[in-house]
C-alpha cells in the first residue's frame, strides 16, 4: 500500500511564495531602474539628417572620420587592460573629498569685455562672455552611463544644482559620449532653460528622440558657424570618435570656438593631438582662454585623448592666452592616478612659460585676473 504524499509544512510553502514574490519584485525593480537605458542610447540618423551627414566631407562609407587616419581602438597588443583596471596599483580616486565652491557674484566689469569661466567638473563649464552665457558639455548625473546602476560614478557632487544655472544663451555639445551628453541633464535643461543646443552633425538625432524641440537643435559640420546674440559659435576639427552603443562614429565630434566682438574662447572637446590645432589658431585665434582636455589618456589610445604635455603644445599652436584644464577630477575613466594629469600639466606649463589656472569645481576664473595656482588638488590626492 502506497504511503500518502507528504504535504509541505505551511511555513515552508509560505516561504517559497514569499521568495518568489521577492524575486519578481527584484526583477520589476531592475526593470524600472533600467527603463531609460534604451532611450539613453539615443537616436539614429534618418531622413534629411542622414542626407545632410552624407554630404559632409568628414562622412564616407557610412561613418564620420578623423582628419587623419587616427587609431581609435581602445587596445594595446600584449596588455590586459581589464586586469589592469581591476588590479592595477594606480590611485585613481582622491583620498579626501574634492573641495567644491559655489560661484560668488560675478565681479563688476565692462560687459563688452567680460570673460569668465566656471568649471563644474570634468568637461562641464560655463563661459561668461560679453554678457552672454554658454554652457559646455553639461553632465549632472551621478554616473556617465546609460544606466543608473552601472558605469563610472562621480567622484564629487556638482557644485551647483542644474536649476541654479543662470539663463543660458547656448548649450554646446562636443560629441555624444556619455561623459559629455547625458539624458537626465538634457531633460533638466529642457525644463529650466530655453537656449538652443548647438551640436555636431548627427547629435541632433539623440536630442530629437529625447523630446528637444526642432527649433532648439542646431547641427554644425566643421567650419560651420551659428550666431547667438553677439556671439559666433563655430564647430572646428577634433581627433576623436563617437557612439553610445555598439555602432561607432555615426555622429560627428568637434572642438568649439566661442567668439564675441572682443573676446575669444577655444574648447577642445575630446581629442588627440593633431596638426589641425595650428590651422584653427591661425584662422580663429588668438584666444583669450583655452579649455583643454588633459585627462583620461593612456598609451593604448594615444590618438584620441591628449597627454597633458600635448595639450600644452596644442594650446601654443592655438595661440592661446590662459590655459584652463578640463576632463579630469570628476570621473574615473582611465588608468592613471587621479592627480597625475594636473601634476604633469603644472610641470609642463612652468617649463614652457604657459599661464594656467586650475580652479576647484564651482570656482569662477576671471580670465583677465586668474587665481594663482596653489596645488589644491595635492592635499586631497
C-alpha positions in Angstrom: 0.0 0.0 0.0 1.3 3.4 -1.0 2.2 5.9 1.7 0.3 9.2 1.3 2.3 12.0 -0.2 3.8 14.4 2.3 2.4 17.9 2.4 4.8 20.8 2.7 4.7 22.5 6.0 2.7 25.7 5.9 5.7 27.9 6.8 7.8 26.3 4.0 5.1 26.8 1.4 4.7 30.4 2.6 8.5 30.9 2.4 8.5 29.7 -1.2 5.7 32.0 -2.1 7.4 35.0 -0.5 10.7 34.1 -2.1 9.0 34.0 -5.5 7.4 37.4 -4.8 10.7 38.8 -3.8 12.3 37.6 -7.0 9.5 39.1 -9.1 9.8 42.4 -7.1 13.6 42.5 -7.6 13.2 41.9 -11.4 10.5 44.6 -11.5 12.8 47.0 -9.6 15.6 46.3 -12.1 13.3 46.8 -15.0 12.1 50.1 -13.5 15.6 51.4 -12.9 16.7 50.3 -16.4 13.6 51.7 -18.2 15.5 54.6 -19.6 18.5 52.6 -21.0 17.1 52.1 -24.5 16.1 55.8 -24.6 19.6 56.9 -23.3 21.2 55.1 -26.2 19.8 57.9 -28.4 18.6 58.1 -32.0 19.8 57.1 -35.4 20.3 59.3 -38.5 17.4 59.2 -40.8 15.7 61.3 -43.5 17.1 64.8 -44.0 19.5 64.5 -41.2 21.1 61.4 -42.8 21.2 63.1 -46.2 23.0 66.1 -44.7 25.5 63.9 -42.9 26.2 62.1 -46.2 27.2 65.4 -47.8 29.8 66.2 -45.1 33.5 66.0 -46.1 34.0 64.0 -42.9 31.5 61.3 -43.8 32.3 58.3 -46.0 31.4 54.6 -46.1 28.6 55.2 -43.7 30.5 56.8 -40.8 32.3 60.0 -39.8 36.1 60.1 -40.0 39.0 62.0 -38.3 41.1 64.5 -40.3 43.9 61.9 -40.3 44.0 58.1 -40.0 43.9 58.2 -36.2 43.6 54.9 -34.4 40.6 54.9 -32.1 40.6 51.3 -30.9 40.9 51.0 -27.2 43.5 48.2 -27.1 47.2 47.5 -26.9 48.8 44.2 -28.0 50.1 42.1 -25.2 48.4 44.2 -22.5 45.4 43.2 -20.4 43.6 46.4 -19.8 40.7 44.7 -17.9 43.2 43.1 -15.4 44.9 46.5 -15.0 41.6 48.2 -14.4 40.6 45.7 -11.7 44.0 45.1 -10.0 46.3 48.0 -11.1 48.1 49.9 -8.4 47.2 53.4 -9.7 45.5 55.7 -7.2 42.5 56.5 -9.4 40.4 58.2 -6.8 41.1 61.1 -4.5 41.9 60.3 -0.9 39.8 63.1 0.6 36.7 65.0 -0.6 37.2 67.2 -3.6 36.7 70.8 -2.4 33.7 72.5 -4.1 32.9 76.1 -4.4 29.7 78.0 -5.1 30.4 80.8 -7.6 30.4 84.1 -5.9 28.7 87.1 -7.6 30.5 87.9 -10.9 32.8 90.9 -10.5 31.7 94.2 -11.9 33.1 94.6 -15.4 32.6 96.2 -18.7 30.1 93.9 -20.3 31.7 94.2 -23.7 35.0 92.9 -22.2 33.6 90.3 -19.8 35.2 86.9 -19.9 34.9 84.4 -17.0 34.9 80.6 -16.8 33.2 78.5 -14.2 34.3 74.9 -14.3 31.8 72.5 -12.7 33.9 69.3 -13.1 35.0 67.0 -15.9 34.2 68.8 -19.2 31.2 70.8 -17.9 31.9 74.6 -17.8 30.1 77.9 -18.1 31.6 80.6 -20.3 30.5 84.1 -19.4 31.5 86.2 -22.4 30.4 89.8 -23.2 27.1 89.5 -21.4 26.3 86.0 -22.8 26.3 82.6 -21.1 27.4 79.4 -22.9 27.3 76.0 -21.2 29.7 73.3 -22.4 29.1 69.6 -22.3 26.8 69.5 -19.2 26.7 66.3 -17.2 24.9 66.4 -13.8 24.1 62.7 -13.4 25.6 60.5 -10.8 27.0 58.2 -13.5 28.2 58.8 -17.0 26.4 55.8 -18.4 23.1 54.8 -20.0 22.3 53.1 -16.7 21.7 54.4 -13.2 23.2 51.2 -11.8 26.5 50.7 -13.5 29.1 52.8 -15.1 31.7 55.4 -13.9 30.3 57.2 -10.8 31.0 60.8 -9.9 34.0 61.4 -7.5 32.4 64.7 -6.4 29.0 66.3 -6.4 28.1 69.0 -8.9 28.9 72.3 -7.1 25.5 73.8 -8.1 22.2 72.3 -8.9 21.1 72.3 -12.6 18.2 74.5 -11.8 20.5 77.1 -10.2 22.3 77.8 -13.5 21.7 81.3 -14.9 19.8 81.9 -18.1 21.8 80.5 -20.9 22.3 81.7 -24.5 23.6 78.4 -25.9 24.4 74.8 -24.8 27.4 73.4 -26.7 28.0 69.7 -27.0 31.3 68.4 -28.3 30.2 64.8 -29.0 27.8 62.1 -27.9 29.8 60.0 -25.4 28.1 59.6 -22.0 30.5 61.9 -20.1 29.6 64.7 -22.5 26.0 64.2 -23.4 23.6 63.0 -20.7 19.9 62.3 -21.0 18.8 63.3 -17.5 20.8 66.6 -17.8 19.2 67.3 -21.1 15.8 66.8 -19.6 16.7 69.2 -16.8 17.8 71.8 -19.2 14.6 71.4 -21.2 12.7 72.1 -18.0 14.7 75.1 -16.8 16.3 76.7 -19.9 15.2 77.9 -23.3 18.6 78.1 -25.0 19.4 76.1 -28.2 21.6 73.0 -28.2 24.4 73.6 -30.7 25.9 70.3 -31.6 28.0 68.5 -34.2 26.3 66.8 -37.2 24.1 63.9 -36.2 24.0 64.5 -32.5 20.6 66.2 -33.1 19.2 62.7 -33.6 19.7 61.9 -29.9 18.2 65.2 -28.8 15.2 64.7 -31.2 14.5 61.3 -29.7 14.7 62.9 -26.2 12.0 65.4 -27.0 14.1 68.5 -27.7 12.0 70.7 -30.0 13.5 71.1 -33.5 13.8 74.8 -33.2 16.2 74.3 -30.2 18.6 72.0 -32.2 21.4 73.5 -34.3 23.7 70.9 -36.0 27.0 72.0 -37.5 29.8 70.5 -39.6 33.4 71.5 -39.1 34.0 75.1 -40.1 30.2 76.0 -39.9 29.0 78.7 -37.5 25.9 79.8 -35.8 25.1 83.3 -34.4 23.6 83.6 -30.9 23.1 87.3 -30.0 26.5 88.9 -30.3 28.4 85.5 -30.3 29.6 83.4 -33.2 29.8 79.7 -32.3 32.0 77.7 -34.8 32.5 73.9 -34.9 36.1 73.1 -35.5 38.0 69.9 -36.1 38.9 67.3 -33.4 40.5 63.9 -33.4 38.3 61.5 -31.5 35.3 59.2 -32.2 31.6 58.8 -31.2 29.0 56.3 -30.3 26.6 55.5 -27.5 26.0 51.8 -28.2 27.6 49.1 -30.4 27.7 51.4 -33.5 30.7 53.7 -33.8 31.2 57.1 -35.5 27.6 57.6 -36.6 27.7 61.2 -35.3 30.4 63.8 -35.7 32.7 65.1 -32.9 34.1 68.6 -32.7 36.0 71.3 -30.8 34.4 74.8 -30.5 35.3 78.4 -31.0 33.2 80.9 -29.0 33.8 84.4 -30.4 32.4 87.7 -29.3 33.2 91.2 -30.6 36.3 91.4 -28.4 36.9 88.0 -26.7 37.6 84.5 -27.9 37.4 81.1 -26.3 38.5 77.7 -27.5 37.3 74.3 -26.2 38.9 71.1 -27.3 36.1 68.7 -26.5 37.9 65.3 -26.5 40.8 65.0 -28.9 44.2 63.5 -29.5 46.9 65.9 -30.6 46.9 66.7 -34.3 48.3 69.2 -36.7 44.9 70.9 -37.1 45.4 73.0 -34.0 47.8 75.3 -35.8 45.3 75.8 -38.5 42.5 76.6 -36.0 44.8 79.1 -34.2 45.7 80.8 -37.5 42.0 81.1 -38.6 40.2 81.8 -35.3 42.9 82.9 -32.8 44.5 84.2 -30.8 42.3 83.0 -27.9 42.0 84.8 -24.6 41.5 81.4 -22.9 41.5 77.7 -23.9 39.7 74.9 -22.1 41.9 71.9 -22.8 41.3 68.2 -22.3 44.1 66.8 -20.1 42.7 63.6 -18.5 41.7 60.0 -19.4 44.8 59.4 -21.6 46.7 56.1 -22.0 49.3 54.7 -24.3 46.6 52.3 -25.5 44.6 55.2 -27.1 47.1 57.9 -27.8 45.3 59.2 -30.9 42.0 60.2 -29.2 43.0 61.8 -25.9 45.9 64.1 -25.4 48.6 63.8 -22.8 48.9 66.9 -20.6 52.2 67.8 -22.4 50.5 67.5 -25.8 47.7 69.8 -24.5 50.3 72.5 -23.7 51.6 72.1 -27.3 48.1 72.4 -28.7 47.5 75.5 -26.6 50.6 77.1 -28.0 49.5 76.0 -31.6 46.2 77.7 -31.0 47.8 80.9 -29.9 46.1 80.6 -26.5 46.4 83.0 -23.6 45.2 81.4 -20.3 45.0 77.6 -20.2 42.3 76.0 -18.1 42.4 72.2 -17.8 39.2 70.2 -18.1 38.3 66.5 -18.5 39.8 65.4 -15.2 38.9 65.0 -11.4 35.2 64.0 -11.7 35.0 60.5 -13.3 37.5 57.7 -13.2 37.8 56.9 -16.9 41.5 55.8 -17.3 44.3 54.0 -15.6 46.4 56.9 -14.4 46.4 58.4 -10.9 43.7 60.8 -10.1 46.0 63.8 -9.8 48.5 62.9 -12.4 47.1 64.9 -15.3 47.2 68.2 -13.5 50.6 67.5 -11.9 52.0 66.9 -15.3 50.3 69.9 -16.7 51.7 72.2 -14.0 55.2 71.0 -14.6 55.0 71.4 -18.3 53.3 74.8 -18.1 56.2 76.1 -15.9 58.8 74.6 -18.2 57.2 76.3 -21.3 56.1 79.5 -19.6 52.4 78.9 -20.2 49.9 80.7 -17.9 47.4 78.2 -16.3 44.5 78.4 -13.9 43.4 75.3 -12.0 40.1 76.1 -10.4 38.2 74.0 -7.8 34.9 72.7 -9.1 32.5 75.7 -9.0 35.2 78.4 -8.9 34.8 81.3 -11.2 38.0 82.2 -13.1 38.2 85.8 -14.2 40.3 85.4 -17.3 42.0 88.8 -17.0 42.8 88.2 -13.3 43.1 84.4 -12.8 43.8 83.0 -9.4 47.4 81.8 -8.7 48.0 78.0 -9.0 48.1 76.8 -5.4 48.2 73.0 -5.8 44.9 72.5 -4.0 44.5 69.0 -5.6 47.6 67.7 -3.9 46.1 67.9 -0.5 43.2 65.6 -1.4 45.0 63.3 -3.8 
